[in-house]
Amino acid sequence: MAAEWGDVNEELGRALPLGRTAFPSEIAEAVLFLSSPRSSFITGSTLHVDGGGAAV
């Protein structure tokens, strides 16, 4: 099963402008930023952490 998921993950990644899917740490950094005081002036916005997928 893990080998199959790896193949799917690689195929999905090739479809993104950055050429790969995100590392868990990259998603975590976005979550940490949005939950920190540094994002206190951000309201009503969507942060796309998708390797450019929303731009395609």
PDB file of N, H, CA, C and O in Angstrom:
ATOM      1  N   MET A   1       0.821  -1.197   0.000  1.00  0.00           N
ATOM      2  CA  MET A   1       0.000   0.000   0.000  1.00  0.00           C
ATOM      3  C   MET A   1       0.863   1.258   0.000  1.00  0.00           C
ATOM      4  O   MET A   1       0.542   2.221  -0.698  1.00  0.00           O
ATOM      5  N   ALA A   2       1.948   1.270   0.766  1.00  0.00           N
ATOM      6  H   ALA A   2       2.209   0.488   1.333  1.00  0.00           H
ATOM      7  CA  ALA A   2       2.799   2.457   0.833  1.00  0.00           C
ATOM      8  C   ALA A   2       3.420   2.766  -0.527  1.00  0.00           C
ATOM      9  O   ALA A   2       3.536   3.931  -0.906  1.00  0.00           O
ATOM     10  N   ALA A   3       3.816   1.733  -1.258  1.00  0.00           N
ATOM     11  H   ALA A   3       3.721   0.786  -0.950  1.00  0.00           H
ATOM     12  CA  ALA A   3       4.393   1.958  -2.583  1.00  0.00           C
ATOM     13  C   ALA A   3       3.361   2.568  -3.516  1.00  0.00           C
ATOM     14  O   ALA A   3       3.692   3.438  -4.322  1.00  0.00           O
ATOM     15  N   GLU A   4       2.118   2.123  -3.418  1.00  0.00           N
ATOM     16  H   GLU A   4       1.849   1.416  -2.763  1.00  0.00           H
ATOM     17  CA  GLU A   4       1.059   2.679  -4.257  1.00  0.00           C
ATOM     18  C   GLU A   4       0.839   4.148  -3.926  1.00  0.00           C
ATOM     19  O   GLU A   4       0.696   4.967  -4.833  1.00  0.00           O
ATOM     20  N   TRP A   5       0.809   4.498  -2.636  1.00  0.00           N
ATOM     21  H   TRP A   5       0.925   3.833  -1.898  1.00  0.00           H
ATOM     22  CA  TRP A   5       0.612   5.898  -2.263  1.00  0.00           C
ATOM     23  C   TRP A   5       1.776   6.747  -2.753  1.00  0.00           C
ATOM     24  O   TRP A   5       1.574   7.878  -3.193  1.00  0.00           O
ATOM     25  N   GLY A   6       2.979   6.219  -2.682  1.00  0.00           N
ATOM     26  H   GLY A   6       3.143   5.299  -2.325  1.00  0.00           H
ATOM     27  CA  GLY A   6       4.134   6.961  -3.180  1.00  0.00           C
ATOM     28  C   GLY A   6       4.001   7.287  -4.658  1.00  0.00           C
ATOM     29  O   GLY A   6       4.353   8.385  -5.089  1.00  0.00           O
ATOM     30  N   ASP A   7       3.494   6.338  -5.435  1.00  0.00           N
ATOM     31  H   ASP A   7       3.208   5.446  -5.085  1.00  0.00           H
ATOM     32  CA  ASP A   7       3.282   6.571  -6.861  1.00  0.00           C
ATOM     33  C   ASP A   7       2.230   7.649  -7.091  1.00  0.00           C
ATOM     34  O   ASP A   7       2.404   8.522  -7.940  1.00  0.00           O
ATOM     35  N   VAL A   8       1.147   7.586  -6.338  1.00  0.00           N
ATOM     36  H   VAL A   8       1.006   6.877  -5.648  1.00  0.00           H
ATOM     37  CA  VAL A   8       0.081   8.587  -6.460  1.00  0.00           C
ATOM     38  C   VAL A   8       0.610   9.958  -6.059  1.00  0.00           C
ATOM     39  O   VAL A   8       0.342  10.950  -6.736  1.00  0.00           O
ATOM     40  N   ASN A   9       1.350  10.016  -4.975  1.00  0.00           N
ATOM     41  H   ASN A   9       1.568   9.210  -4.425  1.00  0.00           H
ATOM     42  CA  ASN A   9       1.906  11.277  -4.492  1.00  0.00           C
ATOM     43  C   ASN A   9       2.835  11.902  -5.540  1.00  0.00           C
ATOM     44  O   ASN A   9       2.786  13.110  -5.770  1.00  0.00           O
ATOM     45  N   GLU A  10       3.667  11.093  -6.164  1.00  0.00           N
ATOM     46  H   GLU A  10       3.707  10.111  -5.977  1.00  0.00           H
ATOM     47  CA  GLU A  10       4.566  11.600  -7.202  1.00  0.00           C
ATOM     48  C   GLU A  10       3.788  12.104  -8.407  1.00  0.00           C
ATOM     49  O   GLU A  10       4.126  13.142  -8.977  1.00  0.00           O
ATOM     50  N   GLU A  11       2.756  11.381  -8.795  1.00  0.00           N
ATOM     51  H   GLU A  11       2.481  10.538  -8.333  1.00  0.00           H
ATOM     52  CA  GLU A  11       1.944  11.798  -9.941  1.00  0.00           C
ATOM     53  C   GLU A  11       1.228  13.114  -9.657  1.00  0.00           C
ATOM     54  O   GLU A  11       1.182  13.995 -10.516  1.00  0.00           O
ATOM     55  N   LEU A  12       0.674  13.249  -8.462  1.00  0.00           N
ATOM     56  H   LEU A  12       0.712  12.533  -7.764  1.00  0.00           H
ATOM     57  CA  LEU A  12       0.020  14.507  -8.086  1.00  0.00           C
ATOM     58  C   LEU A  12       1.024  15.650  -8.077  1.00  0.00           C
ATOM     59  O   LEU A  12       0.721  16.750  -8.539  1.00  0.00           O
ATOM     60  N   GLY A  13       2.199  15.396  -7.561  1.00  0.00           N
ATOM     61  H   GLY A  13       2.445  14.503  -7.186  1.00  0.00           H
ATOM     62  CA  GLY A  13       3.231  16.420  -7.497  1.00  0.00           C
ATOM     63  C   GLY A  13       3.663  16.914  -8.863  1.00  0.00           C
ATOM     64  O   GLY A  13       3.904  18.108  -9.044  1.00  0.00           O
ATOM     65  N   ARG A  14       3.763  16.013  -9.823  1.00  0.00           N
ATOM     66  H   ARG A  14       3.568  15.044  -9.676  1.00  0.00           H
ATOM     67  CA  ARG A  14       4.169  16.415 -11.172  1.00  0.00           C
ATOM     68  C   ARG A  14       3.159  17.370 -11.806  1.00  0.00           C
ATOM     69  O   ARG A  14       3.521  18.142 -12.693  1.00  0.00           O
ATOM     70  N   ALA A  15       1.915  17.330 -11.370  1.00  0.00           N
ATOM     71  H   ALA A  15       1.622  16.702 -10.649  1.00  0.00           H
ATOM     72  CA  ALA A  15       0.880  18.205 -11.925  1.00  0.00           C
ATOM     73  C   ALA A  15       0.939  19.619 -11.345  1.00  0.00           C
ATOM     74  O   ALA A  15       0.276  20.520 -11.859  1.00  0.00           O
ATOM     75  N   LEU A  16       1.715  19.825 -10.293  1.00  0.00           N
ATOM     76  H   LEU A  16       2.254  19.093  -9.876  1.00  0.00           H
ATOM     77  CA  LEU A  16       1.809  21.141  -9.655  1.00  0.00           C
ATOM     78  C   LEU A  16       2.947  21.955 -10.266  1.00  0.00           C
ATOM     79  O   LEU A  16       3.944  21.383 -10.706  1.00  0.00           O
ATOM     80  N   PRO A  17       2.814  23.281 -10.298  1.00  0.00           N
ATOM     81  CA  PRO A  17       3.891  24.113 -10.828  1.00  0.00           C
ATOM     82  C   PRO A  17       5.239  23.906 -10.122  1.00  0.00           C
ATOM     83  O   PRO A  17       6.287  24.002 -10.761  1.00  0.00           O
ATOM     84  N   LEU A  18       5.222  23.627  -8.824  1.00  0.00           N
ATOM     85  H   LEU A  18       4.371  23.549  -8.305  1.00  0.00           H
ATOM     86  CA  LEU A  18       6.486  23.386  -8.117  1.00  0.00           C
ATOM     87  C   LEU A  18       7.018  21.978  -8.333  1.00  0.00           C
ATOM     88  O   LEU A  18       8.149  21.679  -7.949  1.00  0.00           O
ATOM     89  N   GLY A  19       6.218  21.111  -8.942  1.00  0.00           N
ATOM     90  H   GLY A  19       5.299  21.354  -9.253  1.00  0.00           H
ATOM     91  CA  GLY A  19       6.681  19.781  -9.307  1.00  0.00           C
ATOM     92  C   GLY A  19       6.694  18.743  -8.208  1.00  0.00           C
ATOM     93  O   GLY A  19       7.252  17.661  -8.391  1.00  0.00           O
ATOM     94  N   ARG A  20       6.095  19.046  -7.075  1.00  0.00           N
ATOM     95  H   ARG A  20       5.642  19.926  -6.927  1.00  0.00           H
ATOM     96  CA  ARG A  20       6.046  18.080  -5.969  1.00  0.00           C
ATOM     97  C   ARG A  20       4.938  18.485  -5.014  1.00  0.00           C
ATOM     98  O   ARG A  20       4.442  19.611  -5.053  1.00  0.00           O
ATOM     99  N   THR A  21       4.558  17.546  -4.154  1.00  0.00           N
ATOM    100  H   THR A  21       4.961  16.631  -4.122  1.00  0.00           H
ATOM    101  CA  THR A  21       3.608  17.864  -3.093  1.00  0.00           C
ATOM    102  C   THR A  21       4.373  18.432  -1.901  1.00  0.00           C
ATOM    103  O   THR A  21       5.599  18.343  -1.835  1.00  0.00           O
ATOM    104  N   ALA A  22       3.646  19.007  -0.981  1.00  0.00           N
ATOM    105  H   ALA A  22       2.650  19.080  -1.035  1.00  0.00           H
ATOM    106  CA  ALA A  22       4.265  19.668   0.174  1.00  0.00           C
ATOM    107  C   ALA A  22       4.831  18.666   1.169  1.00  0.00           C
ATOM    108  O   ALA A  22       4.336  17.548   1.316  1.00  0.00           O
ATOM    109  N   PHE A  23       5.880  19.105   1.841  1.00  0.00           N
ATOM    110  H   PHE A  23       6.282  20.013   1.721  1.00  0.00           H
ATOM    111  CA  PHE A  23       6.375  18.370   2.992  1.00  0.00           C
ATOM    112  C   PHE A  23       5.486  18.748   4.177  1.00  0.00           C
ATOM    113  O   PHE A  23       5.009  19.881   4.238  1.00  0.00           O
ATOM    114  N   PRO A  24       5.252  17.840   5.110  1.00  0.00           N
ATOM    115  CA  PRO A  24       4.429  18.182   6.276  1.00  0.00           C
ATOM    116  C   PRO A  24       4.912  19.436   6.995  1.00  0.00           C
ATOM    117  O   PRO A  24       4.101  20.214   7.498  1.00  0.00           O
ATOM    118  N   SER A  25       6.212  19.634   7.047  1.00  0.00           N
ATOM    119  H   SER A  25       6.871  19.002   6.638  1.00  0.00           H
ATOM    120  CA  SER A  25       6.746  20.819   7.730  1.00  0.00           C
ATOM    121  C   SER A  25       6.332  22.113   7.034  1.00  0.00           C
ATOM    122  O   SER A  25       6.190  23.145   7.689  1.00  0.00           O
ATOM    123  N   GLU A  26       6.136  22.071   5.727  1.00  0.00           N
ATOM    124  H   GLU A  26       6.251  21.232   5.195  1.00  0.00           H
ATOM    125  CA  GLU A  26       5.712  23.268   4.998  1.00  0.00           C
ATOM    126  C   GLU A  26       4.273  23.643   5.343  1.00  0.00           C
ATOM    127  O   GLU A  26       3.947  24.824   5.465  1.00  0.00           O
ATOM    128  N   ILE A  27       3.430  22.653   5.497  1.00  0.00           N
ATOM    129  H   ILE A  27       3.694  21.694   5.397  1.00  0.00           H
ATOM    130  CA  ILE A  27       2.048  22.911   5.914  1.00  0.00           C
ATOM    131  C   ILE A  27       2.044  23.414   7.354  1.00  0.00           C
ATOM    132  O   ILE A  27       1.315  24.346   7.695  1.00  0.00           O
ATOM    133  N   ALA A  28       2.862  22.788   8.189  1.00  0.00           N
ATOM    134  H   ALA A  28       3.454  22.031   7.912  1.00  0.00           H
ATOM    135  CA  ALA A  28       2.937  23.187   9.598  1.00  0.00           C
ATOM    136  C   ALA A  28       3.393  24.634   9.748  1.00  0.00           C
ATOM    137  O   ALA A  28       2.889  25.352  10.611  1.00  0.00           O
ATOM    138  N   GLU A  29       4.334  25.069   8.924  1.00  0.00           N
ATOM    139  H   GLU A  29       4.743  24.486   8.222  1.00  0.00           H
ATOM    140  CA  GLU A  29       4.803  26.458   8.993  1.00  0.00           C
ATOM    141  C   GLU A  29       3.675  27.438   8.696  1.00  0.00           C
ATOM    142  O   GLU A  29       3.580  28.483   9.339  1.00  0.00           O
ATOM    143  N   ALA A  30       2.824  27.114   7.734  1.00  0.00           N
ATOM    144  H   ALA A  30       2.901  26.265   7.212  1.00  0.00           H
ATOM    145  CA  ALA A  30       1.685  27.986   7.422  1.00  0.00           C
ATOM    146  C   ALA A  30       0.703  28.032   8.587  1.00  0.00           C
ATOM    147  O   ALA A  30       0.190  29.097   8.933  1.00  0.00           O
ATOM    148  N   VAL A  31       0.444  26.882   9.186  1.00  0.00           N
ATOM    149  H   VAL A  31       0.860  26.017   8.906  1.00  0.00           H
ATOM    150  CA  VAL A  31      -0.461  26.821  10.339  1.00  0.00           C
ATOM    151  C   VAL A  31       0.111  27.629  11.498  1.00  0.00           C
ATOM    152  O   VAL A  31      -0.605  28.397  12.140  1.00  0.00           O
ATOM    153  N   LEU A  32       1.396  27.453  11.761  1.00  0.00           N
ATOM    154  H   LEU A  32       1.977  26.828  11.239  1.00  0.00           H
ATOM    155  CA  LEU A  32       2.036  28.204  12.845  1.00  0.00           C
ATOM    156  C   LEU A  32       1.981  29.707  12.592  1.00  0.00           C
ATOM    157  O   LEU A  32       1.724  30.483  13.512  1.00  0.00           O
ATOM    158  N   PHE A  33       2.219  30.115  11.365  1.00  0.00           N
ATOM    159  H   PHE A  33       2.428  29.484  10.617  1.00  0.00           H
ATOM    160  CA  PHE A  33       2.152  31.535  11.041  1.00  0.00           C
ATOM    161  C   PHE A  33       0.754  32.087  11.296  1.00  0.00           C
ATOM    162  O   PHE A  33       0.601  33.126  11.938  1.00  0.00           O
ATOM    163  N   LEU A  34      -0.269  31.390  10.794  1.00  0.00           N
ATOM    164  H   LEU A  34      -0.144  30.546  10.272  1.00  0.00           H
ATOM    165  CA  LEU A  34      -1.640  31.889  10.947  1.00  0.00           C
ATOM    166  C   LEU A  34      -2.107  31.893  12.395  1.00  0.00           C
ATOM    167  O   LEU A  34      -3.001  32.657  12.756  1.00  0.00           O
ATOM    168  N   SER A  35      -1.514  31.052  13.221  1.00  0.00           N
ATOM    169  H   SER A  35      -0.787  30.430  12.928  1.00  0.00           H
ATOM    170  CA  SER A  35      -1.914  31.012  14.632  1.00  0.00           C
ATOM    171  C   SER A  35      -1.008  31.873  15.516  1.00  0.00           C
ATOM    172  O   SER A  35      -1.132  31.859  16.740  1.00  0.00           O
ATOM    173  N   SER A  36      -0.112  32.608  14.897  1.00  0.00           N
ATOM    174  H   SER A  36      -0.011  32.619  13.902  1.00  0.00           H
ATOM    175  CA  SER A  36       0.818  33.437  15.667  1.00  0.00           C
ATOM    176  C   SER A  36       0.408  34.908  15.624  1.00  0.00           C
ATOM    177  O   SER A  36      -0.407  35.303  14.790  1.00  0.00           O
ATOM    178  N   PRO A  37       0.970  35.714  16.515  1.00  0.00           N
ATOM    179  CA  PRO A  37       0.703  37.156  16.493  1.00  0.00           C
ATOM    180  C   PRO A  37       1.172  37.839  15.205  1.00  0.00           C
ATOM    181  O   PRO A  37       0.692  38.922  14.871  1.00  0.00           O
ATOM    182  N   ARG A  38       2.103  37.214  14.484  1.00  0.00           N
ATOM    183  H   ARG A  38       2.492  36.333  14.756  1.00  0.00           H
ATOM    184  CA  ARG A  38       2.599  37.816  13.240  1.00  0.00           C
ATOM    185  C   ARG A  38       1.511  37.928  12.177  1.00  0.00           C
ATOM    186  O   ARG A  38       1.643  38.721  11.245  1.00  0.00           O
ATOM    187  N   SER A  39       0.453  37.159  12.301  1.00  0.00           N
ATOM    188  H   SER A  39       0.345  36.516  13.058  1.00  0.00           H
ATOM    189  CA  SER A  39      -0.629  37.217  11.313  1.00  0.00           C
ATOM    190  C   SER A  39      -1.829  37.997  11.841  1.00  0.00           C
ATOM    191  O   SER A  39      -2.933  37.857  11.315  1.00  0.00           O
ATOM    192  N   SER A  40      -1.632  38.807  12.862  1.00  0.00           N
ATOM    193  H   SER A  40      -0.735  38.920  13.290  1.00  0.00           H
ATOM    194  CA  SER A  40      -2.750  39.479  13.535  1.00  0.00           C
ATOM    195  C   SER A  40      -3.515  40.448  12.643  1.00  0.00           C
ATOM    196  O   SER A  40      -4.663  40.771  12.952  1.00  0.00           O
ATOM    197  N   PHE A  41      -2.930  40.921  11.558  1.00  0.00           N
ATOM    198  H   PHE A  41      -1.998  40.659  11.307  1.00  0.00           H
ATOM    199  CA  PHE A  41      -3.616  41.881  10.696  1.00  0.00           C
ATOM    200  C   PHE A  41      -4.216  41.211   9.459  1.00  0.00           C
ATOM    201  O   PHE A  41      -4.746  41.893   8.582  1.00  0.00           O
ATOM    202  N   ILE A  42      -4.138  39.901   9.386  1.00  0.00           N
ATOM    203  H   ILE A  42      -3.708  39.347  10.099  1.00  0.00           H
ATOM    204  CA  ILE A  42      -4.714  39.155   8.266  1.00  0.00           C
ATOM    205  C   ILE A  42      -6.132  38.746   8.640  1.00  0.00           C
ATOM    206  O   ILE A  42      -6.351  38.043   9.627  1.00  0.00           O
ATOM    207  N   THR A  43      -7.088  39.196   7.838  1.00  0.00           N
ATOM    208  H   THR A  43      -6.910  39.767   7.037  1.00  0.00           H
ATOM    209  CA  THR A  43      -8.488  38.829   8.067  1.00  0.00           C
ATOM    210  C   THR A  43      -9.162  38.542   6.733  1.00  0.00           C
ATOM    211  O   THR A  43      -8.855  39.181   5.726  1.00  0.00           O
ATOM    212  N   GLY A  44     -10.063  37.599   6.728  1.00  0.00           N
ATOM    213  H   GLY A  44     -10.313  37.081   7.546  1.00  0.00           H
ATOM    214  CA  GLY A  44     -10.868  37.310   5.546  1.00  0.00           C
ATOM    215  C   GLY A  44     -10.073  36.920   4.317  1.00  0.00           C
ATOM    216  O   GLY A  44     -10.485  37.213   3.195  1.00  0.00           O
ATOM    217  N   SER A  45      -8.953  36.272   4.510  1.00  0.00           N
ATOM    218  H   SER A  45      -8.619  36.034   5.422  1.00  0.00           H
ATOM    219  CA  SER A  45      -8.107  35.872   3.388  1.00  0.00           C
ATOM    220  C   SER A  45      -7.875  34.370   3.413  1.00  0.00           C
ATOM    221  O   SER A  45      -7.972  33.723   4.456  1.00  0.00           O
ATOM    222  N   THR A  46      -7.569  33.840   2.254  1.00  0.00           N
ATOM    223  H   THR A  46      -7.489  34.366   1.407  1.00  0.00           H
ATOM    224  CA  THR A  46      -7.224  32.436   2.138  1.00  0.00           C
ATOM    225  C   THR A  46      -5.749  32.329   1.797  1.00  0.00           C
ATOM    226  O   THR A  46      -5.279  32.957   0.849  1.00  0.00           O
ATOM    227  N   LEU A  47      -5.033  31.550   2.554  1.00  0.00           N
ATOM    228  H   LEU A  47      -5.415  31.039   3.325  1.00  0.00           H
ATOM    229  CA  LEU A  47      -3.620  31.305   2.285  1.00  0.00           C
ATOM    230  C   LEU A  47      -3.520  29.950   1.591  1.00  0.00           C
ATOM    231  O   LEU A  47      -3.757  28.910   2.206  1.00  0.00           O
ATOM    232  N   HIS A  48      -3.170  29.968   0.321  1.00  0.00           N
ATOM    233  H   HIS A  48      -2.978  30.813  -0.179  1.00  0.00           H
ATOM    234  CA  HIS A  48      -3.059  28.726  -0.449  1.00  0.00           C
ATOM    235  C   HIS A  48      -1.653  28.159  -0.279  1.00  0.00           C
ATOM    236  O   HIS A  48      -0.679  28.740  -0.756  1.00  0.00           O
ATOM    237  N   VAL A  49      -1.558  27.049   0.388  1.00  0.00           N
ATOM    238  H   VAL A  49      -2.350  26.577   0.776  1.00  0.00           H
ATOM    239  CA  VAL A  49      -0.281  26.354   0.559  1.00  0.00           C
ATOM    240  C   VAL A  49      -0.394  25.086  -0.276  1.00  0.00           C
ATOM    241  O   VAL A  49      -0.587  23.989   0.247  1.00  0.00           O
ATOM    242  N   ASP A  50      -0.268  25.268  -1.596  1.00  0.00           N
ATOM    243  H   ASP A  50      -0.111  26.160  -2.021  1.00  0.00           H
ATOM    244  CA  ASP A  50      -0.596  24.177  -2.511  1.00  0.00           C
ATOM    245  C   ASP A  50       0.386  24.020  -3.666  1.00  0.00           C
ATOM    246  O   ASP A  50       0.063  23.389  -4.673  1.00  0.00           O
ATOM    247  N   GLY A  51       1.566  24.580  -3.530  1.00  0.00           N
ATOM    248  H   GLY A  51       1.828  25.092  -2.712  1.00  0.00           H
ATOM    249  CA  GLY A  51       2.568  24.414  -4.579  1.00  0.00           C
ATOM    250  C   GLY A  51       2.199  25.063  -5.897  1.00  0.00           C
ATOM    251  O   GLY A  51       2.718  24.683  -6.947  1.00  0.00           O
ATOM    252  N   GLY A  52       1.319  26.027  -5.851  1.00  0.00           N
ATOM    253  H   GLY A  52       0.898  26.335  -4.998  1.00  0.00           H
ATOM    254  CA  GLY A  52       0.889  26.722  -7.060  1.00  0.00           C
ATOM    255  C   GLY A  52      -0.322  26.101  -7.722  1.00  0.00           C
ATOM    256  O   GLY A  52      -0.724  26.532  -8.803  1.00  0.00           O
ATOM    257  N   GLY A  53      -0.913  25.096  -7.093  1.00  0.00           N
ATOM    258  H   GLY A  53      -0.586  24.745  -6.215  1.00  0.00           H
ATOM    259  CA  GLY A  53      -2.064  24.411  -7.682  1.00  0.00           C
ATOM    260  C   GLY A  53      -3.254  25.316  -7.926  1.00  0.00           C
ATOM    261  O   GLY A  53      -3.996  25.108  -8.886  1.00  0.00           O
ATOM    262  N   ALA A  54      -3.455  26.316  -7.080  1.00  0.00           N
ATOM    263  H   ALA A  54      -2.852  26.485  -6.300  1.00  0.00           H
ATOM    264  CA  ALA A  54      -4.588  27.230  -7.252  1.00  0.00           C
ATOM    265  C   ALA A  54      -4.390  28.136  -8.459  1.00  0.00           C
ATOM    266  O   ALA A  54      -5.358  28.683  -8.986  1.00  0.00           O
ATOM    267  N   ALA A  55      -3.157  28.300  -8.900  1.00  0.00           N
ATOM    268  H   ALA A  55      -2.371  27.856  -8.471  1.00  0.00           H
ATOM    269  CA  ALA A  55      -2.863  29.174 -10.036  1.00  0.00           C
ATOM    270  C   ALA A  55      -3.045  28.468 -11.373  1.00  0.00           C
ATOM    271  O   ALA A  55      -3.065  29.112 -12.422  1.00  0.00           O
ATOM    272  N   VAL A  56      -3.176  27.157 -11.337  1.00  0.00           N
ATOM    273  H   VAL A  56      -3.160  26.634 -10.485  1.00  0.00           H
ATOM    274  CA  VAL A  56      -3.288  26.389 -12.587  1.00  0.00           C
ATOM    275  C   VAL A  56      -4.707  26.396 -13.080  1.00  0.00           C
ATOM    276  O   VAL A  56      -5.003  25.804 -14.118  1.00  0.00           O
TER     277      VAL A  56
END
